[in-house]
Amino acid sequence: MNDIELKYKTEIAKYLKSTPDDIFLYWKGRVALFAILKAMDIQKDNEVILPAFTCVVVPNAIKYLGAKPIYVDIDATTYNFDLNQLRSKITERTKVIICQNTFGLSSNVEKVVAIAKENNIKTIEDCTHGFGGTYQGKPNGSYCDAAFYSTQWNKPYSTGVGGFALVTDQNLKAKLEKVNADLEPATFKDKISLSTLYFVREKILTDRRYWRMVKLYRWLSKHKLVQGSSSGTEIESTEMPSHYFKGMSTTQMKKGITNLAKLGEMIPLRKANAAIYSEYLKSKGKTFVPTEQFQDHSFLKYPFLVKERETVMRIAEENKIPLGEWFCSPIHPVMEHFDQWDFCECEFPVATKYSSEMLNLPTDVKDTAPVLAFLDKIDGFLL
Ligand SMILES: *Cc1c(COP(=O)(O)O)cnc(C)c1O
């Protein structure tokens, strides 16, 4: 481990009340998940349970190993597992349950872990939204056998793209180290496209320019001029892209050290803004995140529901509000050929309904007044 790697892992470990030896770094969060699944010896015909309100790269990692994703619908108030349905989906082929920290809330993770233990099943937390927050006093991601985190530019803090795993079990750690021996190093070209991403994000992107920049970013990413989050292959098929299993570069670690230092002030800001949004939506009689969920929620985004989402997005664009579209599909951002991921929308009414109605408010803004003014404008669309 070189000095920069050790420093970065030490900073991460402080948040997780862990040690640098328990942290494993990767090019992206999805690669961390893939490595954990491999270290857990997931293979053909094994079943892996996950919520039907996820990002396509999660079932992809399962499919790349020849295993089968088994989805569970979400609960209408927490957007996490419906626990009764979770129990009903367990079979003798179930090897792993992946629970998810959704928007910063690891709701019911202790109950999921208890159900898994009763059935001798391993657990992984998709903690890509939850780094830095806690659940019932413990750091997010520390309840399961392993957790993976993302530092992609929309996540709690950014290294452009990036991710890591938290594993404390010695046995699993030894297996993970073996798996990691096959990681490819980032290439010179990767590092250039990362630097372009940093430049675009930090020097040019401001809220006022958000929509113009999102379009520019998508164009640059499509033409492979900047490091994109997902390649076309990952959204269109379940084939593993070439050079997928890649380690983290020193460029990312340095960025991580700098940006992680700013996270401390972000978490209270996100919570305070979420409280303002909740109060507003509640006063209008609209769907809001209930106060009893606030204690543990770190609110990476604030979910709200609308009808005619396209129109609302257009109004947001006109008003320069950086609105999020998570999850626009139960396996975001896939919009067709769901059967490739062994998914049928017909089976998951809550996730399907929410993925057609959900948008997210930014929680990292210094001033919520423009966001509230925007909500006033779309009053007729709010559900
Ligand atoms: C962002 C995200 C991932 C993947 O993280 P990457 O670092 O982009 O690979 C996985 N699951 C969820 C729910 C996410 O939002």
The ligand as an SDF file (V2000), in Angstrom:
LIG
                    3D

 15 15  0  0  0  0  0  0  0  0999 V2000
  -24.6010    4.8660   -8.3350 C   0  0  0  0  0  0  0  0  0  0  0  0
  -25.2000    3.5650   -7.9340 C   0  0  0  0  0  0  0  0  0  0  0  0
  -24.4980    2.3490   -8.0960 C   0  0  0  0  0  0  0  0  0  0  0  0
  -23.1910    2.2170   -8.8300 C   0  0  0  0  0  0  0  0  0  0  0  0
  -22.1440    3.0140   -8.4490 O   0  0  0  0  0  0  0  0  0  0  0  0
  -20.9460    3.2770   -9.5010 P   0  0  0  0  0  0  0  0  0  0  0  0
  -19.8390    3.8470   -8.6830 O   0  0  0  0  0  0  0  0  0  0  0  0
  -21.4690    4.2290  -10.5380 O   0  0  0  0  0  0  0  0  0  0  0  0
  -20.5820    1.9580  -10.0970 O   0  0  0  0  0  0  0  0  0  0  0  0
  -25.0970    1.2080   -7.6060 C   0  0  0  0  0  0  0  0  0  0  0  0
  -26.3090    1.2300   -6.9990 N   0  0  0  0  0  0  0  0  0  0  0  0
  -27.0140    2.3720   -6.8490 C   0  0  0  0  0  0  0  0  0  0  0  0
  -28.3290    2.3320   -6.1620 C   0  0  0  0  0  0  0  0  0  0  0  0
  -26.4890    3.5670   -7.3300 C   0  0  0  0  0  0  0  0  0  0  0  0
  -27.2110    4.7030   -7.2110 O   0  0  0  0  0  0  0  0  0  0  0  0
  1  2  1  0
  2  3  1  0
  2 14  2  0
  3  4  1  0
  3 10  2  0
  4  5  1  0
  5  6  1  0
  6  7  2  0
  6  8  1  0
  6  9  1  0
 10 11  1  0
 11 12  2  0
 12 13  1  0
 12 14  1  0
 14 15  1  0
M  END
$$$$
